[in-house]
Amino acid sequence: AQTVTQSQPEMSVQEAETVTLSCTYDTSESNYYLFWYKQPPSRQMILVIRQEAYKQQNATENRFSVNFQKAAKSFSLKISDSQLGDTAMYFCAFMTRRLGDTGTASKLTFGTGTRLQVTL
Amino acid sequence: IAGITQAPTSQILAAGRRMTLRCTQDMRHNAMYWYRQDLGLGLRLIHYSNTAGTTGKGEVPDGYSVSRANTDDFPLTLASAVPSQTSVYFCASSRTHGNTQYFGPGTRLTVL
């Protein structure tokens, strides 16, 4: 079974600083996808960044970047120039196999989340 | 562009009552999902649907049922609510396998 581990329940960072959130996963699959979702106090689940396992290049989206270490099964999220609006719960998620024999749906397994507080 | 809408936003329900949570997407996505979010457990898959007319069980399906009569709608029904079903429920959709799942705003359900 696939598992996703986020070992940092809570983190704090000052505005304009850089913070890294860690995520490790366990799988025997070779083809999969990794995601970071952000959940602010509004409760909405928002996609931050996505990484395909077959791509060696780390994904970036503006101030957000990942460090994807496939051999180590590690997928950390780096937030640069932190802003107050980055305060949220961050979930790492892992997607692999189809649900159903030939389905369009995919199994997405979530970690337990890291609560990030950005302070002045 | 609405994306995914869910109704109601929140609900307090007496144990034993029947409740249907509604979910509608306007992205013409093939796959739809229901998750529940509980403190310290992240999100867990309840049921999913690959396409209209088909549904499947996720990790925690007991006490829940779903239907997919058309592409856009994917209601989740609690036939007889119990307090352990108190949770935040998220509906999600994706175009096909491997694509990003997009989430609705969630429904907070409290069963007393």
Interface residues (C-beta under 8 A of the other chain):
Chain A: V4 Y33 F35 Y37 S42 R43 Q44 M45 I46 L47 R50 F91 M95 R98 L99 G100 G103 T104 A105 S106 K107 L108 F110 G111 T112 G113
Chain B: N30 A31 M32 Y33 G40 L41 G42 L43 R44 L45 Y48 S49 N50 T51 T54 G56 G58 V88 F90 A92 S94 R95 T96 H97 G98 N99 T100 Q101 Y102 F103 P105 G106 R108
